Amino acid sequence: WAIPTRPNRAYNVIFAALICVVYAGVDELLQIPVGRTADWNDFYADVLGVIMGLSIYVLGRQIVYLSGWSPFKDSASEASP
């Protein structure tokens, strides 16, 4: 829920994806100095995970808001007389 999706929904989600893909690449490169191998297949799996995770996030957020439920409502304001 931390990714702000209004008013520039597509921009923010793409920006989050870019950060995650760069992180995946850096993670693969940082394995080399510790004696592990950097593998393209691992990088591709990371990118696939980013795509799947952000897709689930966008769809899930849309479903939640279309249902009318808001997880961010202040419960104290609802209980006030």
N, C-alpha and C positions, 0 to 999 in steps of 0.2 A: 504494500500500500504506500510505500515511501516515494515511489516515482510519481511526481505530479503529472497528471494527464490532462489538465485543462489550463490554458486554452490551446496550447501547442502539443496535443496528444501525440501525434506521429513523431514530431521532433524529439520529445522527451524519451519515448520508447526507443527510437533509433540511437539516441545518445547513450542510453543505458546499454544497448546491445554493443555499441562501439567500445565502450569502456570494458565490458566483459570479454570481448574478443581480443582486445589488446592485452588484458590481463592473462588470458589463456596463452597467448603467444609468448609473453614474458615468462610465464610459468614454465613453459617448455624450454625456453632458452636457459633459464636458471638451473635446469637439471644437469646441464653439461658440466659445470664446475665441480659438482659433487659426485661425479663418476657415473651418472645415469645418462641415458641417451634421450635426445629430443626426437620425437617421432611425429611425423605429419598426421598419422592416423589418430594419435591422441589429441592433436590440435583440432582435427575435424570432428572428433567426438565431443570435444568441449564446445565447439561452435554449434553443433547440433543440439547440445544441452541448453545453450543460450537461447536458440530459436524456440525450442520446445517450452522452456521456462517462461520466456516473455509472452509466447502465444497463450499459454495457460493463464498467465497473469492478466493479459488484456481481455480474454474471453471471460474469465472469472469475475473480473471487476465489472464488466458490462452486465453480466447476469445478476450480480448483487445489486447494482444500482437500478436495473430495470425492474427488479422484484420489489423495490421500494424500501428495502432494508438498508439502513446506514450504520455501519459499524462505528462511526465516529460521533454519533449523537451523544450529547451530554446527558447522562442519566439523571443528574441532579436537577436539571431544568425541567425534566418530565415529572419529577416527583414534587415540584413546587406547587402550592395551591393557587 
